[in-house]
């Protein structure tokens, strides 16, 4: 899918793949552009995983200076100054997703570096109110609650980026509500809800969300949908995978940490209809490797944008403000240039006079109807509709991935039958949803 996007939009790409054929695994880096409609490789380099710090992880991970010079020199010599550069991590790529490519390459290239998703179709987006849940928490072993000192800068950035469109919901550790309220009052956010933890009533519908914090967010929304969820939480590594940490319960003491993995967050985002998910690195973050791997894993499996923000490289928070302004804009725009942002986004969202803006979505009969999009244009999108749309987009993405893979290999009869059934089920489900959407307009 990523290479399909590269071809359709004529994107300049840094393609990174893991090569394990020799005695020592290496990362091969190719510089790609389209010339006369055909993909052309302008240069290649290989670096060892040791040079990238993949074995040491954490603070040792870096892009070697010679590779920075290679990419930076090419972009200045070949690309127009206003073009964004795209990073394609070719699956399977192991821990290469945790390398801080943006931190090390952006100062050298002087332009946005965006990660290219391997998922289609382009998801539906709200065009009116932009509803954000800001989740700030840390288990006791990870330090003091982050909300009192860190919510205000992030909320202020959201307010600057989204302006009067912002409707902000804050979910923080029990006992921090008054401090959070006092910190946010000077920002003058017109639509602000600070939620108070309460004992939950478990139902049979809770089985898909294992984490009590995620259930709290979903339940307190009371049938309303979200456009984005932004976390201030510690990262942690689970072997080669990443996660963030929350306490066991919002209303209990903070002694017991539990992890939230990409699959947990993906199910939650679908349930609340959220398009965007973001993370802000805490100053004493437990695992940068885990946080970067989590953000990369989500970005590689969801069509919606994924943001990872490092305030140590963006102390004014202007970059994350500009990022949300870009992500919430219903028309293509320009993302900010910052080494403190790791961002997955769809190419059609980026204004690029030099690239094709041909549609890259699925079949027309699988696209959302005018009635469904009209609900996304309303002040409050019903949660049932947003959740249904995200689920169908997820299923459509699986169909499109299968169709793409079938061009390079011969699928089995069982695979063809399965995905034909999925596509047919999506069409039927869209028909039902479209009728309900029309009735409730």
N, C-alpha and C positions, 0 to 999 in steps of 0.2 A: 504493500500500500504506500509506503513512504516513497519508493521509487516512482510509483504512478503519480504521486503528487509532484515529485520533482520534474517529471516529464511534462505534465499538464500545465504547470505554472512556470516552467523554464527557470527553476530556482538554482542559484549558485549554492553548492553543497560541500561541506566537509564530511565525507563518509568515513566512519571508523568501524573497522571490523576486527574481530578476534581471530587470529590465525594460529592454530594449534598443530599444524602439520609437522613442524620441525621439532628438534629436541627442546627448544625453549619457546614457549608461547610469546607471541608478539602482537602488537596492535598495528594494523596497516591503515594508514591515513591517506585517502585519495581526495583530490580537489576536482570537483565536477562542475561542468556547465553544459548548457545546451547550445549546440552550434548547428544551424540549419535544421532544427528539429530533432537532432540526434545527440545523445549524451556523449560528451567528450571528457576524457581524463587529462587534466592539465599538469598533474604531477602526483607523485606518491612518495611516502616516507614510511619507514617502519621504526617502531620504538619498542623496547622490552617493557614488560609489565613492571619490572623493578624500577625502570626509569620513570614510570608513571606513579610509582608508590603504591601499586595495587596490593602488594603483599603486606606492607606496613599499615596501609589504610590511614584513616583519620588525618592528622595534620600533615603527614608525609606525602599525601596524594597531590600531584601537581602535573602540569603540562611542561615538559622539558623546554628550556630556552631555545634550543635549536628548532624544535617544532613550532614554537610561538613565532620565531622569525620566519620560518617557511610559510606559515599560513598568513601572517601579517604582510609579508612582502608581496605575496600573490594577490591579496585583496586590494592593496594599494595600486599594484601595477595593472590589474586586469578588470576589476569591477568598478562600476560607476559609484561615486561617493555616497549616493543616497540609497544604495541597495542594501537590504538586510542579508545576512549570511545565515545559512541553515546547517544545523548539525544533525546528521543521520547516523544513529547508532544501529548497526546492522545486527539483527538477532541471529544467533544468541551471542551476547557480548559480555556476559558475566558482570564483573565489578567495574567495567569501564563506564557504566552509567553514573558512578559515584565520583569520577574524576571531576574536579572543578574547572571544566572547560571554559565556562563563562568568566570566571574570576581571572584566569590567566590569559585568555585570548582577546577579550573585549578591549582592554587598554591598547593592544597591539593593532587591532583591526579598525577601531574607532567607529563602530557601527553595531546595531543589534545582532546578537547571536541567538537564534531561536532553535529549539529542538523540534525536529520534524516528527509529528506523530505517525504511527503506523496503523492508524484507524480512520475509517470513514463510516458514516457520512458527516458532513458539516451539521452540528446540532442546532436546534432551534434556540433563539435567544429572546429575552425580554427587551422591550424597547421603551418602557416607561419606568416605573419604580424598580430599583435594583436592591433586592433584599439580601442582606449579608448577616450570617451568624458568625460572631467572633467568639471562639472557644479558647479560654486561657486557663491552663491548669498545670500542676506539677505534683506528683506524689512527694511525700515528705523526704524520702531519701535523695531526691533530686534537688532539694533546696526549698526556699520560701515560695509561697504562691506568686506566680508571675504577674497576675492581673493588676495589682495596685500601681506598679511602676511602669508596666509595659503596654497596657491596653490603650492608654491615652495617645501615645505616638502613632500606633497603628490605626486607631480609630480616626485620628486627625488626618492621616494620609488618605484613608478611605473617604473622609468628608471632602478633602480637597480634590480628589480624583473624580468622585461621583456627584458632588454638589447636592442640589436639592432632590436628586433622584434617590439618595441613600435612605434606606430604612434599616437601622442597625439593631440587631439582637445580640446581647452580651450574655454569655454563659461562663461563669467563673467559679472558683472554689468557694465553698460555703464560708461565710464570715468576712468576705472581701467586698460585699455589695456596697456598703456605705463609702468605702474608699474609692471604689470604681465610679460610683455616682458623682462624688466630689471631683474626681479627676476628669470626668467627661463633661460636666456642666459648662466649663468655659468654652467648649468647642461649639456649643449652640446647635447641636444636631437636632433637627426638628422632630424626626421620628426615631426615637430611641427607646428600647425596651431592655431593662436589666432584669434578668430572670433569677428567681430565688429557688434553690433546690428544694424539693419536697419528696416525701416518700412515694415511691412509684407503686402503681398497681399493675402487676404483671398480667399479661393476657396471652392468648394463644398466638397473637400476631407478632409477639416479640422474638420469635425464634430466629428470624433472619438478622437480628441485631444483637450480638452477644454483649456489647459494651453498654453499661448503664448510662454513661455520659451521652452516647449517641441516642439512646432511647429517650433521655431527658429532653434533648433538643427537639427530636421529632414530636414528642407528646406535647411539649409546651407551645409548639406552633399551632396546634389545634386546627389542623386541616389546611394551613397555609403553606405555600411552597417557598423555597429559597432559590436565589440566583447564585449565591456563592457561600462557601464555608471557609473561614480562615482560622488556622490553628496557631496558638502560641503554646507550644508544648515541647518537651525534650524528645530528641530522637534517640533511638536505641537500635543496636544491630542484633539480628537473630540469625546467626550464621552468616550466610551471604546476602540475607534480605534485610530490609529496613522496616522500622515501625516508629510510632510515637507512643508516649506513655501518658496514661491518665490514672488517677486513683481508682480504686475498685468501685466506689459509689460516690455520687456528688454530695450526698448528705452524711456520709460516714467520715471518720478521720482519714487522713491522707497517708496512712502508713503503708498501704499495700498497692504497689504499682501493677498495672496490667497494660499489655501492649495492644496497639491498634495497627493492624497490617493493611496492605493495599486492598485485599479482598474485603475486609471489614468496611473500609471507607467507601469502596466502590458500591457495595450494597446500600450503605447509608445514603450516599449521594443520589442514587437512583430513587430511593424511597422518598426523599424530600424534594426531588426534581431539580437539584442543583446542577448548574452548568460548570462553574468554576470551583476549584479547590486550591487554597493557598496555605503556605506555612511561613512563619517568621522564626528565624533562628534565635534562640535565647542566648544571652551573653555567656552563660556557663553551660551551654548545650552538652549533654552527656555524650552524644555520638553524632558528629557531622557526617560520617560515613552512612550511618543508619538513616539520617534525615534525607540526605541526597539520594540514597537508593530508593527510599519510599516515594519521594516525589518523582523520580524517574520511572519507577514501576507503574505508578498511576498514570503518568503522561503517556507511556507506551501502550497502555491498554484502554484508555478512554479517549473519545473524540473531543471532549471538553478540555479547556485550558487548565494547566497545572502550573502554579507559581511557587517558587521557593525564594524567599527574601532574606538577605543577610544584612542586618542593620550596621554591622561593623564596616561594611563597604558602602553603605548608604545611610550615614548618620542623620541626615535631614529627612529621611523617608520620602524624598521627592520621587525617587525612582519607582517605589511601590505605588505611590499616588498616581503617577503617570501610567503605570502598568494597568491599574484598575480602570482608569479613564479610557485606555485603549481597549481593554477587554469588554467594557460595557457599551462601547459605541456601536450602534447598529450598522454603521457603514465602515468600510475598511479604513484603517488609520495607521499611525506609526508608533511602534513600541519604543519605550525609552532605551537609551544606550547606557548600560550600567553593568559593571562587573559583579554587582550584588544581586542580580536577578538570574534565576534559572527558570526558563519559561518554555512550556510546550504550547503551541498555538497552531491553528489551521492556516494555511497560506492565503486563503481567500479573505482572511481578516486583516491582512497586511496590505496597505496601499503600496503598490509597486508599479510604476509606469513602464518598467522594462519587462515585466512578466505577463504571461497570459493569465487572464482571470476567468478562464473557462470553467464552468461548473464541474465539480468533481464528486458530487453526491451520488446516491443510488438511483435506481429506476424511478421514473416519474410516478408510477403507481404506488411506490412505497413512501413518497414524500408526504409531509404533513399537509392537511387541507388548509384552505383559507380560514375556516372556522377555528381550527386548532391554533394557527398563528395569531388569530385575533385575540384569543385568550392570553397568549404570551405578551400581547401589546397592552393588556389591561393593567390597572394599578396593582391588582393582586391576582396572580395566576392560581387557580385551584390546585391544591396539592395532588389530587387524584389524577388530574390531567397532566401535570408536569412529570409526575412519577411514571405514568403510562408512556409518555413521550420518551423519557430517558431509557426506559426498558426496551421500547421498540427500536430506538436508535442503537442500543447495544446488540439486539438480535440482528438488525440489518447489517451492522458492522461485521458480524460473524459470517453472514451470507456473502458480503462483498469480499472479505478476506479469502473465503473458499473459492469464489469465482476467480480471484486474482491468482491464487496458487494453482488452480486447474489449468492455467496457461503454460505452466512449466512442468507439470507432472500429470499423469493420467489418474484421475480419482477412481475409487472403487464404486461399484454400483450402490453399495450401502451408503457411502458418503453422498452420492448424488441424490438418492432418495431422501436422506435425512435433511439436506439443505433445501431441496425442493419443498419439503414439508414445512421447514422453518419459514421460507419465503411466503408460502401460501398462508400460513398461520398469521404472519405479520400483516399481510394484506387484509385478511378477515378482521383481525383485531383493529386495524386502522379504520375499517368501515364502521365498526361499532363505536369506536371513540369519536369519529367524525360526526356521527348522528347525535351523540350526547352533547358534543361541543356545540353543534348548531342549535340544539334545543335550549341550551343554557346561556347563549349569548345575550 
